[in-house]
Each structure stands twice: as structure tokens, then as C-alpha cells.
């Protein structure tokens, strides 16, 4: 049976809540401190698994307290963890996240063990033609390129969330079938001084390496813009009162993967992912906010009676 394989980061998110985000040089008091399993790779894998996908996760943890806690957490999420390993003398990846009362956040990621996910680590992974292979920029791009080249040679579909924003290494982007970026990442890749790019359609046309490549730009509460099979369209989001946007993009990516793997059209898949993300932003934390399939199906039935 085909599956979703996520090769990516596994972090402990150390989340501080504060009234307003501090300015450079400023000290502010926080109200709450939380330790929440995270990492873009793990978040996307958990999101897909909770929504009913058959999901495998590949990554590395440090042999420390965070590593043990994260592995225990992941064991409870119906994931295949056979490609998750432990490394000595390197700490588990950690993200320091500050969230303001307006739900905006700033994040510092310390890669730790995630930086040691090497091309050799994915050589033994089994890839089948019907698989969907996902990754993120919190592991080395050399590893992603090796994995995606194997996927393309096998006939599997590839999906990349190139965040945090960084330049693409040569030859990587052309191996990606579906690229998912947020507005800030799109602005980075187009050298825009503004995090909100004015003409999204023309910009993503310019980023395409081949006509069959799909680009999706998440627009927060406004939904998502998509260039797919030569057509550009916007799928509107579901307006909600956001508590914490941390992990919303990961929820979107995991949900989109499930919907595409189930054979939904691109527009249907984006609507499915938008709705899942609208649930996640109403809760605190990344992995802690990810909805189950039962929750999402119930909401979809209410929205589309």
C-alpha cells in the first residue's frame, strides 16, 4: 500500500506567551511557558497521520531528555518511525518561539540533530510509485535532493515546503512536483522588500522550472493561491479568531498531502487543507493544535451540508 513519507525535522518547541513581541534590545515579561513537540517535519507527519494518512517519518533525535520525550510522543501518533534514529553528542533540535496576544510569533530554530540527516540516511528507505514524498528546509538540502531524485526515478510524487526560507541548491527545485510557500518565503525567493508580494500570479509563474509544477502560496486568513496545470486560482480561507498561528502552515501541508494522496483535485485538496489549518490556529502550539480526521470531517459537513 502506498504511503506518505516525510523526511524532516523533529524539534522540541519552547513556547513563551507574552502580551507584545519584544523589539530589539527590549525585555518583556511573559505569561506562560510550554514545551510542545514540534519541528516542521514532525508537525507535517503528525498532521497527516491524525487526518487518516498512512505516514512514515524519517529524521534524527539527540540522545537527551528532549529526544526521549519526542520519540515517546511520536510513538503515540500512529507513525512508522523505523527511519527515526538517535545520535550521540548532539542535542535534539529545539525551537524558541515567542507568541504575542495578537497570535503573531517569532521563532529561532537550533537545528541540532536535524542537521545530521544525511543523504546516506535515506538510501535504505523504500519508495513506491504511489507514494507521496515530503520534506522541509529544516534538514540539509543535499538530503532532500537525493531523496527527491530517488522519488522521481521511482514515479513517486514530491512535495516541498521550503521553510525556513533559504536559496534552493542547484537542481533541487526541478525535482519538486508541488511547492508550498507562505508569503514571507515567496517574498524571499523573489527578492521582494515587502513580505506580501503584490502580484502573486506573475511571480510564481517566474519561479516554475517546468509547466507541470504546482505552486501554492498560503495567505493566512485569506486562504491560498495556486498555480496548477497552467491555471491560477485562489481558494478562500475560513475566517476564525486566531489564538496561535504556530504550526498552521505545517497543518496545511500535512492535510494537503492527505487530500492529494486520497485522489482529490488540487482545488478540493487546498480547501480541505485550509479548513484543517483554520482549526489549528484556534489552539495553542504546533503539534498540540493539529486536528483529527473526525474533527475535520464534522466541520466540513457543517460548512457543506
C-alpha positions in Angstrom: 0.0 0.0 0.0 1.3 3.5 -0.9 2.1 5.9 1.9 3.2 9.5 2.7 6.8 9.7 3.7 8.0 12.8 5.5 11.8 13.4 5.7 12.3 16.4 8.0 13.0 18.0 11.3 11.9 16.9 14.8 12.1 19.7 17.4 11.1 20.5 20.9 9.2 23.8 20.8 9.8 26.0 23.8 6.9 28.4 23.6 6.7 31.7 25.6 3.4 33.7 25.6 3.7 37.5 26.0 1.5 40.5 25.5 3.6 42.0 22.8 6.7 40.7 20.9 9.9 42.4 22.2 11.7 44.9 20.0 15.5 44.6 19.5 17.1 45.3 22.9 13.8 45.1 24.8 13.0 42.8 27.7 9.3 41.9 28.3 7.6 39.7 30.8 5.9 36.5 29.6 2.8 34.9 31.0 3.2 31.2 30.2 5.9 28.7 29.1 5.1 25.5 27.3 7.2 22.6 26.0 5.5 21.2 22.9 6.7 18.6 20.4 7.3 20.3 17.0 9.7 20.6 14.1 8.2 21.2 10.6 8.8 17.6 9.5 7.3 16.0 12.6 4.4 18.5 12.6 3.5 17.7 9.0 3.8 14.0 9.6 1.6 14.2 12.7 -0.9 16.4 10.9 -1.2 13.8 8.0 -1.4 10.9 10.4 -4.2 12.5 12.5 -6.1 13.1 9.3 -6.0 9.4 8.3 -2.9 9.1 6.2 -0.5 6.2 6.3 2.6 8.1 7.3 6.3 7.3 7.8 8.7 9.9 9.3 12.5 10.0 8.7 14.7 12.1 10.9 17.1 12.2 13.8 17.0 12.9 17.5 19.7 13.6 20.1 20.1 11.1 22.9 18.9 13.6 25.5 15.8 14.4 27.5 14.1 16.2 24.7 14.9 13.4 22.3 13.4 10.8 24.6 10.2 12.8 25.2 9.8 13.5 21.5 10.2 9.8 20.5 7.6 8.8 23.1 5.2 11.4 21.8 5.7 10.3 18.1 5.1 6.7 19.1 1.6 7.7 20.1 0.7 9.2 16.7 0.3 6.1 14.5 3.5 6.9 12.6 6.1 4.5 11.1 9.2 5.5 13.0 11.6 2.9 11.6 13.6 5.7 9.9 13.9 7.9 13.0 17.3 7.3 14.7 19.3 8.8 17.7 22.7 10.4 17.5 25.3 10.9 20.3 26.8 14.1 21.5 24.5 16.4 19.5 21.4 17.9 21.1 17.9 17.4 19.8 16.6 20.2 17.6 15.0 23.0 19.5 12.8 25.9 18.5 12.4 29.0 20.7 9.0 30.5 20.0 7.5 33.7 21.3 3.8 34.3 20.7 2.1 37.6 21.3 -1.5 38.3 22.2 -2.2 39.1 18.5 -1.3 35.5 17.7 1.8 36.6 15.7 5.1 34.8 16.5 8.9 35.0 16.1 10.9 31.7 16.0 14.6 30.8 16.5 15.4 27.3 15.4 18.5 25.5 16.7 18.9 22.5 14.2 20.9 20.2 16.5 20.4 16.6 15.3 18.3 17.7 12.3 21.5 19.0 10.6 22.8 15.4 10.7 20.1 13.9 8.5 22.4 12.9 5.6 21.8 11.6 2.1 23.2 8.2 3.3 20.4 8.0 5.8 17.7 7.8 3.2 19.4 5.3 0.9 17.6 2.4 2.6 14.1 4.0 2.5 11.6 2.0 0.4 9.9 4.2 -2.1 7.0 3.0 -4.2 5.4 4.6 -7.3 2.2 5.6 -5.5 4.0 7.3 -2.6 3.9 11.0 -1.8 7.4 12.2 -0.5 7.5 15.4 1.5 10.3 17.5 3.0 11.2 20.8 4.5 14.3 23.1 4.7 15.0 22.2 8.4 17.2 19.3 7.2 20.1 19.6 4.7 19.1 20.3 1.1 21.6 17.7 -0.2 19.5 15.1 1.6 16.2 16.4 0.2 17.7 16.4 -3.3 18.9 12.8 -3.0 15.5 11.7 -1.7 13.5 13.6 -4.4 15.7 12.2 -7.2 15.0 8.7 -6.0 11.3 9.5 -5.7 11.2 10.9 -9.3 13.0 7.9 -10.7 10.5 5.6 -9.0 7.4 7.5 -10.1 6.5 8.9 -6.6 5.1 12.4 -6.2 7.2 15.1 -4.4 6.0 17.9 -2.2 8.3 20.5 -0.7 7.7 23.2 1.9 11.0 25.3 1.5 10.9 26.8 5.0 12.6 28.4 6.7 13.4 30.5 3.6 16.8 29.7 2.0 18.1 29.7 -1.5 17.5 26.5 -3.5 20.6 24.5 -4.2 21.2 23.8 -7.9 18.9 21.1 -9.3 16.6 20.7 -6.3 13.6 22.8 -7.4 13.2 21.0 -10.7 12.6 17.7 -8.7 9.6 19.1 -6.9 6.0 18.5 -8.1 4.2 20.6 -5.5 5.9 23.6 -3.8 4.1 25.2 -0.8 5.3 28.6 0.5 3.9 31.3 2.7 4.0 35.0 1.8 7.3 35.6 3.6 9.0 32.7 1.9 7.7 33.8 -1.5 9.0 37.3 -0.9 12.4 35.9 0.0 12.6 33.9 -3.2 11.6 36.9 -5.3 13.9 39.3 -3.5 10.8 41.4 -2.6 11.4 44.0 0.2 7.8 43.5 1.3 6.7 40.2 2.9 3.5 40.4 0.9 4.2 40.1 -2.8 1.8 42.3 -4.9 1.3 40.1 -8.0 1.5 36.5 -6.8 0.4 35.0 -10.1 3.2 36.6 -12.2 5.8 35.9 -9.5 5.1 32.2 -9.2 5.0 31.8 -13.0 8.6 33.1 -12.9 9.6 30.5 -10.3 8.3 27.5 -12.1 11.1 25.2 -13.5 8.6 23.2 -15.7 5.0 23.7 -16.8 3.7 20.7 -14.7 5.0 22.1 -11.5 2.4 23.3 -9.0 3.0 26.3 -6.7 0.7 27.0 -3.7 1.1 30.2 -1.6 -0.6 30.2 1.7 -2.2 33.6 2.5 -3.2 33.2 6.1 -6.9 34.0 6.8 -7.3 34.9 3.1 -6.8 31.3 2.0 -4.3 30.1 -0.6 -3.3 31.0 -4.1 -2.4 28.2 -6.6 -0.8 27.8 -10.0 -1.7 24.3 -11.2 -1.7 22.9 -14.7 -1.4 26.4 -16.2 -4.4 27.8 -14.3 -4.1 30.3 -11.4 -6.8 30.4 -8.8 -7.4 31.4 -5.1 -9.2 29.2 -2.6 -10.7 31.3 0.1 -9.9 30.6 3.8 -12.3 30.2 6.7 -12.4 33.3 8.9 -11.8 32.5 12.6 -10.4 34.2 15.7 -6.8 33.0 15.8 -5.1 32.2 19.1 -1.8 31.0 17.8 -0.6 30.6 14.2 2.4 28.5 15.1 2.2 25.3 13.0 -0.7 26.4 10.8 1.4 26.1 7.7 2.5 22.6 8.8 -1.1 21.6 9.3 -1.9 22.9 5.9 0.9 20.8 4.3 0.0 17.6 6.1 -3.6 18.0 5.3 -2.9 18.8 1.6 -0.7 15.7 1.4 -3.6 13.5 2.7 -6.1 15.0 0.4 -3.9 14.6 -2.7 -3.0 11.1 -1.7 -6.7 10.3 -1.5 -7.1 11.4 -5.1 -8.8 14.8 -4.5 -8.4 17.5 -7.1 -5.9 20.3 -6.3 -8.7 22.8 -5.5 -10.5 20.3 -3.3 -7.2 19.5 -1.5 -6.5 23.1 -0.8 -10.0 23.7 0.6 -9.5 20.6 2.8 -6.1 21.9 4.0 -7.5 25.5 4.6 -10.2 24.1 6.8 -7.8 21.9 8.8 -5.5 24.9 9.3 -8.5 27.1 10.5 -9.0 24.6 13.3 -5.3 24.6 14.3 -4.9 28.4 14.7 -7.6 28.4 17.3 -5.4 26.3 19.6 -2.0 26.9 21.3 1.1 25.2 20.0 2.1 23.3 16.8 1.5 19.6 17.3 -0.9 20.2 20.1 -3.2 22.2 17.7 -3.5 19.6 14.9 -7.0 18.3 14.3 -8.2 14.7 13.9 -10.0 13.5 10.9 -13.2 13.2 12.9 -13.0 16.8 13.9 -12.3 17.9 10.3 -15.0 15.8 8.8 -17.5 17.1 11.3 -16.7 20.7 10.4 -16.7 20.1 6.7 -20.2 18.6 7.0 -21.3 21.7 8.9 -19.8 24.0 6.3 -21.1 22.0 3.3 -24.4 20.5 4.4 
